[in-house]
Amino acid sequence: MATEAGARLGLKYLDTNGFGAAQGGRGYYLPVDIAVRSDGRIYVLSRGDAIQGGNGVKVTDIEHTWYEVFSGRGTDPGQFISATAIAFDANDRLFMADEILNRITIFDPDHNYVAQWGAEGSGPGEFDGPSGIAFDTDGNLLVVDDKNQRAQRYTPEGEYLSSFGSGGSGDGEFNYPWGITVAPDGVIYVADWRNDRIQRFTHQGEFIDSQGGSGDGEGQFNRPSNVAVDNDGNIFVADWGNQCVQAFDNDWNFQTSIRGAGELSVWAAEYIDANADEKAARASFNPYPELDVVDPHEVSSRTEPYFWDPVSVAMYDDSRLLVLETGRHRFQIYEKV
Amino acid sequence: MSTVTNVGTDFDLIAHLLRRTGFGATRDELEEYAALGYEGALDKLFNPGDADALPVDLIRRYHADQSDLRIPPSSGSFWMYRMVTTKAPFEEKIALFWHRVFATGQTKVIQGKVMISQIEMFRKYGLGSFRELLIQLSRDPAMILWLDNQDNHKDAVNENYGREILELFAMGVGNYTEEDVKECARAFTGWTIANMPYMSTKMRNNTLRPYGYIAWQYEYDESDHDDGEKTFLGETGNFNGEDIIDIICKNPATPRFIARHLYHHFVADEFPVPQWPFEEPKDPEAIQIMVDAYFANDYSIGAMLRAMFASDIFKAESTRFARIKSPVEIVVGTLRLAGDFDWPTDDVYKATAACTYMGQQLLGPASVEGWMGGDDWISTGSMVQRINFASDTVGDPEKRGIKSIIVRIAERHEPGNVEPEALVDDCLDLVGRLQVGDDTLEGLVAFARDQGDVDASTDDGAGKITSLLQLIVSSREYQLA
């Protein structure tokens, strides 16, 4: 949906999908990335914690249908220790990055393990903490190599092609980058996490521009973690540290910022209905209590509807934005208006 | 040639101060504080500036579970990072002290997030006015639910918090009546948390469903406060909680009670708290020094401790190495010595678990009376855990702290072989001026001699020094602070 000249893009809350599922099953536990398959199925990378283990890749859809979970904690092929990101190729194969195992794992459309590749190190074709992945318009995989402060490009089979970026705060330099996104026009967006900015690169990896700066004002960021871009070039930034999502047009003109408005999902409502004591206690629940803290992380920890660690964003059908929250084990759905 | 540098009483005294106010000191830290002199070192301890610990954003990014802090390993490890990497370890010692006295436990409270917020409150207020600290404590959501003050209503009093603030937190048994307990509890009616029915139900059910824990927010419910007249410790009025705290703080029993806790934590082991009504303090003079400082400085805890640290009692040779290190002191002190945790690592969970295995689960005290400490820390099992953890931790010559020790030893000697006696001296010096008995010393020298020639500038020498360090941290003396 293109915005009319002078009209600002807005984001209207639609729905919430999710449920805390530390023990597995339907729902998520400390999810870190979200991706939409060509058939509309929504995949949530539910990382879990270091004690209870990886939770797996969870599959749902926009109507809250629960499909299945696959993968999980371990070092065997198809498993993960500390998964960070997922992305689909043009054939609906799912690629998953692991920052501890330093490898990329590939699953076929039926979720069967296909292959894995990657090696620890700092040389060409090696990783030190792959934290974000995205396919470019040629079908090659871009991998954010977090602690090596660069992005690398590989064939889907893992053959190293090229890289760009180095450590620093200048143009094209990174400070522990996190997420990466390739826009429909082929422009590459990197969440330059500790530089509090988003950088854009050409398809070839040449620096275009950046947006951000440390702060909590419009157009400023606090440790941005990921980006989504719609077909009109509108940009949605998961402003992780500020606990919000900021939207911009393609010239980085600020459009709107959302703090979250989550409600009980279908799964969450079923749980409340099935537990009479919690249902009765929740009857007087005020989701927006008066607080004596201002730190966004603290505010989010005490305010259920707000985003808590909004780690990733993804477009759904180009009309809706999915915002994944690690701390609340859910994603909120917004409509562009 | 053996030229052990900076040997002297001042270094030993500063090392003693840093063991008690922190977790021991690396050689760099020891030299930094020693250069300031004793008073200057105290100034720095009480005004440490930025803690400059491992940044929280890094912890939260690489350990998602240490952002929501739901489960005990996550919240404990979050605190572990701070203790191991802070440049203001006295803040952490103060937080540990108050969390032992005001012992709340994640076992009941469930929420690690609110426990960590409480620890942060202890850092902020722990050296200030005891009056302000008690007010913050009474408003602390973790404490409110730990002692059921959410169930303390105008028309149905629950005396749990009213009793414990007198018995366990401020005055001690024998300094108040049962009637005082009831009146105290009435004064704290209405001190609760937002959304209390839902939050207390969720705590009881102990589930993250549907959306994880919602951290608690203090709320004063005036409609549920008993504003009637109360008589407390001989004074009568329409007291609210702050008035009660005023009366508590000016009572002479209060600083005596707190001073005894401070003495136990920072000076020497006291009798277990339940014996206090029947046993005089082990050092009444030390207690009086702190009581005087309390009343002379508007109930300041910092002033009590500063007066104590400045006293000959604290500086005395007999006070040094007179306390058994707690598990947290062993674990954190050894990790700091080795230079661990410059970057997020899953090893932090092992360190947190090690404390538990040794008998001190972070944020999980044994009872409402905290941990007894002293000899209670030591058992056959806990000793094995202590030795294994310390030995494993220092057993890597590539770690920053261990490498620093090896380099210093190499710098102190001409290239070539270091005599066994000199090597042992150096190592004891560089782990924080550890003093050992003759039998231990003989054993260490014999071990060093058995290892053969040591050239500290070689990998072989580094390995031998590392082995000697492993033996030193396994000694009886290393268990003492």
Boltz contact constraints between the chains, C-beta under 6 A:
constraints:
  - contact:
      token1: [A, 19]
      token2: [B, 210]
      max_distance: 6.0
  - contact:
      token1: [A, 20]
      token2: [B, 208]
      max_distance: 6.0
  - contact:
      token1: [A, 20]
      token2: [B, 209]
      max_distance: 6.0
  - contact:
      token1: [A, 20]
      token2: [B, 211]
      max_distance: 6.0
  - contact:
      token1: [A, 20]
      token2: [B, 212]
      max_distance: 6.0
  - contact:
      token1: [A, 22]
      token2: [B, 208]
      max_distance: 6.0
  - contact:
      token1: [A, 30]
      token2: [B, 64]
      max_distance: 6.0
  - contact:
      token1: [A, 47]
      token2: [B, 64]
      max_distance: 6.0
  - contact:
      token1: [A, 49]
      token2: [B, 65]
      max_distance: 6.0
  - contact:
      token1: [A, 50]
      token2: [B, 346]
      max_distance: 6.0
  - contact:
      token1: [A, 50]
      token2: [B, 349]
      max_distance: 6.0
  - contact:
      token1: [A, 51]
      token2: [B, 73]
      max_distance: 6.0
  - contact:
      token1: [A, 223]
      token2: [B, 57]
      max_distance: 6.0
  - contact:
      token1: [A, 268]
      token2: [B, 210]
      max_distance: 6.0
  - contact:
      token1: [A, 271]
      token2: [B, 209]
      max_distance: 6.0
  - contact:
      token1: [A, 271]
      token2: [B, 210]
      max_distance: 6.0
  - contact:
      token1: [A, 277]
      token2: [B, 201]
      max_distance: 6.0
  - contact:
      token1: [A, 278]
      token2: [B, 201]
      max_distance: 6.0
  - contact:
      token1: [A, 281]
      token2: [B, 197]
      max_distance: 6.0
  - contact:
      token1: [A, 281]
      token2: [B, 198]
      max_distance: 6.0
  - contact:
      token1: [A, 281]
      token2: [B, 201]
      max_distance: 6.0
  - contact:
      token1: [A, 282]
      token2: [B, 198]
      max_distance: 6.0
  - contact:
      token1: [A, 284]
      token2: [B, 197]
      max_distance: 6.0
  - contact:
      token1: [A, 285]
      token2: [B, 195]
      max_distance: 6.0
  - contact:
      token1: [A, 285]
      token2: [B, 198]
      max_distance: 6.0
  - contact:
      token1: [A, 286]
      token2: [B, 195]
      max_distance: 6.0
  - contact:
      token1: [A, 289]
      token2: [B, 194]
      max_distance: 6.0
  - contact:
      token1: [A, 289]
      token2: [B, 217]
      max_distance: 6.0
  - contact:
      token1: [A, 291]
      token2: [B, 217]
      max_distance: 6.0
  - contact:
      token1: [A, 301]
      token2: [B, 113]
      max_distance: 6.0
  - contact:
      token1: [A, 301]
      token2: [B, 215]
      max_distance: 6.0
  - contact:
      token1: [A, 302]
      token2: [B, 215]
      max_distance: 6.0
  - contact:
      token1: [A, 302]
      token2: [B, 217]
      max_distance: 6.0
  - contact:
      token1: [A, 304]
      token2: [B, 211]
      max_distance: 6.0
  - contact:
      token1: [A, 304]
      token2: [B, 214]
      max_distance: 6.0
  - contact:
      token1: [A, 309]
      token2: [B, 67]
      max_distance: 6.0
  - contact:
      token1: [A, 326]
      token2: [B, 64]
      max_distance: 6.0
  - contact:
      token1: [A, 327]
      token2: [B, 67]
      max_distance: 6.0
  - contact:
      token1: [A, 327]
      token2: [B, 68]
      max_distance: 6.0
  - contact:
      token1: [A, 327]
      token2: [B, 212]
      max_distance: 6.0
  - contact:
      token1: [A, 328]
      token2: [B, 211]
      max_distance: 6.0
  - contact:
      token1: [A, 328]
      token2: [B, 212]
      max_distance: 6.0
  - contact:
      token1: [A, 329]
      token2: [B, 212]
      max_distance: 6.0
